[in-house]
Amino acid sequence: MQTERLAPAMGVRLGGIDLRIATSDLVGELRELLNEHHLVCVANQDLHEEEQHIFGSLWGELLTHPTSLKRANPYVQLLAGSGQAKHRVFGSWHSDMTWHPTPPWITMLHARKIPSFGGDTGYANQHMAWEHLEQARKDQRRSHRRYLPTADSLLPQRANHTGKGFGPEVPDSVHPVVRTHNENGKQALYVNPEFTTHIVGVEENDSLRTLFPLWMHAITEEFVYRHQWHLGDLVIWDNRSVMHTAILDYDEPRAMQRVVVKGDTPT
């Protein structure tokens, strides 16, 4: 197995692996790398839907997504576009499915077709966002940091997350604003502009005055890695510590296969 670190904020690229014949021992090695680097890119893979389903199942119970329920295999979501979204829709930072009572702890995204240019994915390390919150609050020269809440004020707070954009039957869930990673014990910000609606028990305007500075802080450049996709990449990331966003700047077809693994109730 060849390894190459991707960025200071997170990430390692691996070569010399064929995930079609992955074993539980290999998954154990990958899990250790994921806990250390938050994101693992396994290069040069060619997994059909059923093969990605099998590999994902080695990590735990898979979750379906509302948009894939009518597919032949609802556990493998196909994210495909013709390239017509450029300048028409825009990505938004989030952790996957935070509206779910037990959101996925990892996401696996496999590049099956990529455009000549663009179509990157941004990733932001939320352990770093939490660890540097107090330091950022001291930066009074920049307006978006003047109104950052204190770490102590955030610890008891909980936020509502909604998935109603996928259908009226999708439930809301309430999770801590700051969650504790159940493997490494570190804390991370756990609010996002895609699914978080408000802080529970806080008046709407006051809630937004707390959330907007946090969202700006969470994607500070020093916490971010931008992944430039290569055909065959399979990227695994830890939703307990990482937010991401699709960058919809491409005008050619792009197709990804996605699998998510059920996590625990955030605490």
HELIX and SHEET records of a PDB file:
HELIX    1   1 LEU A   19  ILE A   21  5                                   3    
HELIX    2   2 SER A   24  HIS A   37  1                                  14    
HELIX    3   3 GLU A   49  SER A   57  1                                   9    
HELIX    4   4 PRO A   66  SER A   68  5                                   3    
HELIX    5   5 GLN A  126  GLU A  131  1                                   6    
HELIX    6   6 LEU A  133  ARG A  137  1                                   5    
HELIX    7   7 SER A  143  ARG A  146  1                                   4    
HELIX    8   8 ALA A  151  LEU A  154  1                                   4    
HELIX    9   9 LYS A  164  PHE A  166  5                                   3    
HELIX   10  10 GLU A  204  ALA A  218  1                                  15    
HELIX   11  11 GLU A  221  PHE A  223  5                                   3    
SHEET    1   A 7 GLN A   2  ARG A   5  0                                        
SHEET    2   A 7 VAL A  12  GLY A  15 -1                                        
SHEET    3   A 7 LEU A  39  VAL A  42  1                                        
SHEET    4   A 7 LEU A 234  ASP A 238 -1                                        
SHEET    5   A 7 PRO A 104  LYS A 113 -1                                        
SHEET    6   A 7 ARG A 254  LYS A 262 -1                                        
SHEET    7   A 7 LEU A  62  LEU A  63 -1                                        
SHEET    1   B 7 GLN A   2  ARG A   5  0                                        
SHEET    2   B 7 VAL A  12  GLY A  15 -1                                        
SHEET    3   B 7 LEU A  39  VAL A  42  1                                        
SHEET    4   B 7 LEU A 234  ASP A 238 -1                                        
SHEET    5   B 7 PRO A 104  LYS A 113 -1                                        
SHEET    6   B 7 ARG A 254  LYS A 262 -1                                        
SHEET    7   B 7 GLN A  77  GLY A  81 -1                                        
SHEET    1   C 3 VAL A 224  HIS A 227  0                                        
SHEET    2   C 3 THR A 121  ASN A 125 -1                                        
SHEET    3   C 3 VAL A 242  ALA A 246 -1                                        
SHEET    1   D 3 SER A 173  PRO A 176  0                                        
SHEET    2   D 3 ARG A 158  HIS A 161 -1                                        
SHEET    3   D 3 THR A 196  ILE A 199 -1                                        
SHEET    1   E 2 VAL A 178  THR A 180  0                                        
SHEET    2   E 2 GLN A 187  LEU A 189 -1                                        
END                                                                             
